[in-house]
Amino acid sequence: MTFEEIRQQEQQNMMPTFSRFPVALASGKGATATDVSGKQYIDFTAGIGVNSLGYCDPEWCAAVSAQASTIQHLSNLYYSPVQTEAAAELCKISGMSKVFFANSGAEANECAIKLARKYGLERLGPGCAEIVTLKNSFHGRTVTTLAATGQDEFHRSFAPLTVGFSYAEPTMEGVESAVTDKTCAVMVELIQGEGGVVPMEKAFVKALRAFCTKKKILMIVDEVQTGVGRTGAFYCYQNYGILPDVVTSAKGLASGLPIGACLCTEPLGNVLGPGTHGSTFGGNPVVCAGALVVMKRLSEPEFLKGVKEKGRYFAEQLGEMPGIAKVRGMGLMIGAKPSRGSAGELAAKCAEQGLLILTAKDVLRLLPPLVITKEEADRGLSILRQVLKAF
């Protein structure tokens, strides 16, 4: 099919919920994608942080294919050896105790919210079911995770949203003023991705951990975008030297297959018992097979060291580019604020020239595959440099 045929088919048959670039990708390898006409693109998006091992990693492909030809799905009424192995590996890497597998970041956050509310009602007292999140946060697109999101623009047209959420400034003064005797948890992203790639201050995160412990309320860390090696540690909270009570994960955890995970510490391991939560596809064997490859590769110290080194290289190169006013982020989760042209205009022009790049608020957002090579990085950065020059 030609690009025009694909575009027309999409317009005729799909709800217009996405603002798409005029690119139809057909194949890929590493951090390089190829469209239906054979044009190649350097990919600084990784499918919005999903393709952690890039396109079509051989080890990942072999594991997924082997599992698909063995048993592709079974109900969670039965035990799955590949699922339990994935759970054990994830708990070991994260330092958490128990995991619930879902299919997306929003579902992982829904699980965390249910866990926190049940904890609050059972262990803190009647009515203790309110959750504080941060302004400028993003936690998902279901009605409840939209309610948890601290950005009004995502709330429009979908009222009434789920009640029980309040939004605090990302300071201890802000959080303390938002917490009441009905609060059961505080939910945060350590780097606000959709909010513009805004990292939290280390002093704030440590103080928040201590505050939640003192108040006996849960600290939930949303690692949907920051997790799975993205920031140079397997989970971003490991860079901050804390252990949350609940962690949510998704995106890069299975490097392209739909997965979500809600993890918790030992004291919370039995809060959600039989019948209180579930998922038809959560912990699917094929998905877990892919996740096992990701976990074993991305938890290696040398791999994570490489992510940090690549992140520093990107930050240095971006910081020296005329047309980039500011660079922020951690590891390979980078925001670059342009001083000429809007982020959206620049991203569109980059796509024309063979570079796929994201935006968030007023910044260009870079989430390249963690396996990106220096050659691929330099090719993409060269395109960005030329696009900025043209503006």
VENTABEL-V725186 format. One record per backbone hydrogen bond with DSSP energy under -0.5 kcal/mol. NH is the residue of the N-H (numbers start at 1). CO is the residue of the C=O. E is the energy in kcal/mol with one decimal. If there is no record, write none. Layout:
NH CO E
NH CO E
This chain:
6 2 -2.1
7 3 -2.8
8 4 -2.4
9 5 -2.1
10 6 -2.4
11 7 -2.3
12 8 -2.0
13 9 -1.6
14 10 -2.2
17 15 -2.2
20 18 -1.0
23 21 -2.7
25 23 -0.5
26 34 -3.0
27 34 -1.8
29 32 -2.8
30 55 -1.9
32 29 -2.0
33 41 -2.6
34 27 -3.1
35 39 -2.8
36 24 -1.8
38 35 -1.8
41 33 -2.8
42 354 -2.5
43 31 -3.0
44 42 -0.7
44 356 -2.6
48 45 -0.6
49 45 -2.8
49 367 -0.5
50 46 -2.5
51 46 -2.6
52 50 -2.5
54 51 -1.9
55 30 -2.8
61 57 -2.9
62 58 -2.3
63 59 -2.1
64 60 -2.6
65 61 -2.6
66 62 -2.3
67 63 -2.0
68 64 -2.5
69 65 -1.5
70 67 -1.4
71 67 -2.2
78 75 -1.8
84 80 -2.5
85 81 -2.0
86 82 -1.9
87 83 -2.3
88 84 -2.3
89 85 -2.3
90 86 -2.4
91 87 -2.4
92 88 -2.1
93 89 -2.3
94 90 -2.2
95 91 -1.9
96 91 -0.6
97 264 -2.7
98 264 -1.9
100 262 -2.2
102 260 -3.2
108 104 -2.0
109 105 -2.4
110 106 -2.3
111 107 -2.2
112 108 -2.0
113 109 -2.4
114 110 -2.4
115 111 -2.7
116 112 -2.6
117 113 -2.4
118 114 -2.5
119 115 -2.5
120 116 -2.6
121 117 -2.5
122 118 -2.2
123 119 -2.8
124 119 -0.6
124 120 -1.8
125 120 -1.6
128 125 -1.8
129 127 -2.0
130 182 -2.5
131 164 -2.8
132 185 -2.4
133 166 -2.7
134 187 -0.6
135 168 -2.8
136 150 -3.0
137 134 -1.5
146 142 -2.5
147 143 -1.5
148 144 -1.5
149 145 -1.0
151 149 -0.7
154 151 -1.5
155 152 -1.5
156 152 -1.1
158 155 -1.8
162 143 -0.6
166 131 -1.7
168 133 -2.7
171 169 -2.5
175 171 -2.4
176 172 -2.8
177 173 -1.8
178 174 -1.1
178 175 -0.6
179 175 -2.0
183 180 -1.5
184 130 -3.4
185 130 -1.1
186 218 -2.7
187 132 -2.9
188 220 -2.6
192 198 -2.7
193 191 -1.2
196 193 -1.8
197 192 -1.4
197 193 -1.0
198 192 -1.5
199 197 -0.6
200 190 -3.1
205 201 -2.1
206 202 -2.4
207 203 -2.2
208 204 -2.5
209 205 -2.2
210 206 -2.0
211 207 -2.4
212 208 -2.6
213 209 -2.0
214 210 -2.3
215 211 -2.3
216 212 -0.9
216 213 -0.6
217 212 -1.9
218 184 -2.6
220 186 -2.9
220 218 -0.7
221 219 -0.5
221 246 -2.6
222 188 -3.0
222 220 -0.6
223 221 -0.9
223 248 -2.1
227 223 -1.8
228 234 -1.6
229 233 -0.7
229 234 -1.4
230 227 -0.8
231 226 -0.7
231 233 -0.6
232 229 -1.5
238 235 -1.6
239 236 -1.9
240 236 -0.8
241 237 -0.6
242 237 -1.6
245 219 -2.0
246 219 -1.8
247 263 -2.4
248 221 -2.1
249 261 -2.7
252 49 -0.5
253 250 -2.5
254 251 -0.9
255 252 -0.7
256 251 -0.6
257 254 -0.6
260 102 -1.7
261 249 -2.6
262 100 -2.4
263 247 -3.4
263 261 -0.5
264 98 -2.2
265 245 -1.7
268 265 -1.5
269 266 -1.7
271 268 -1.8
273 271 -0.9
276 273 -2.1
283 102 -0.7
284 281 -1.5
286 72 -0.7
288 284 -2.7
289 285 -2.0
290 286 -1.7
291 287 -2.4
292 288 -2.2
293 289 -1.3
294 290 -1.9
295 291 -3.0
296 292 -2.3
297 293 -1.9
298 294 -3.2
299 295 -1.4
300 297 -1.1
304 300 -2.2
305 301 -2.4
306 302 -1.9
307 303 -1.8
308 304 -1.9
309 305 -2.2
310 306 -2.7
311 307 -2.5
312 308 -2.3
313 309 -2.1
314 310 -2.7
315 311 -2.5
316 312 -2.6
317 313 -2.6
318 314 -2.9
319 315 -2.4
320 316 -1.1
321 318 -1.4
324 321 -1.8
325 323 -0.6
325 337 -3.0
326 337 -1.2
328 335 -2.6
330 333 -2.2
332 230 -2.3
333 330 -1.5
334 366 -2.2
335 328 -3.3
336 364 -2.8
337 326 -3.0
337 335 -0.5
338 336 -0.6
338 362 -0.6
339 323 -2.6
340 323 -0.8
346 342 -2.4
347 343 -2.5
348 344 -2.0
349 345 -2.1
350 346 -2.5
351 347 -2.0
352 348 -1.6
353 349 -1.5
354 350 -0.7
354 351 -0.9
355 350 -2.6
356 42 -2.9
357 355 -0.6
358 365 -1.8
360 363 -2.1
363 360 -2.1
364 336 -2.9
365 358 -2.6
366 334 -3.1
366 364 -0.5
367 44 -2.9
367 365 -0.6
369 43 -0.6
370 52 -1.2
371 52 -0.6
372 369 -1.8
377 373 -2.7
378 374 -2.9
379 375 -2.2
380 376 -2.4
381 377 -2.8
382 378 -2.2
383 379 -1.7
384 380 -2.3
385 381 -2.5
386 382 -2.1
387 383 -2.4
388 384 -2.7
389 385 -2.0
390 386 -1.9
391 387 -1.1
391 388 -0.5
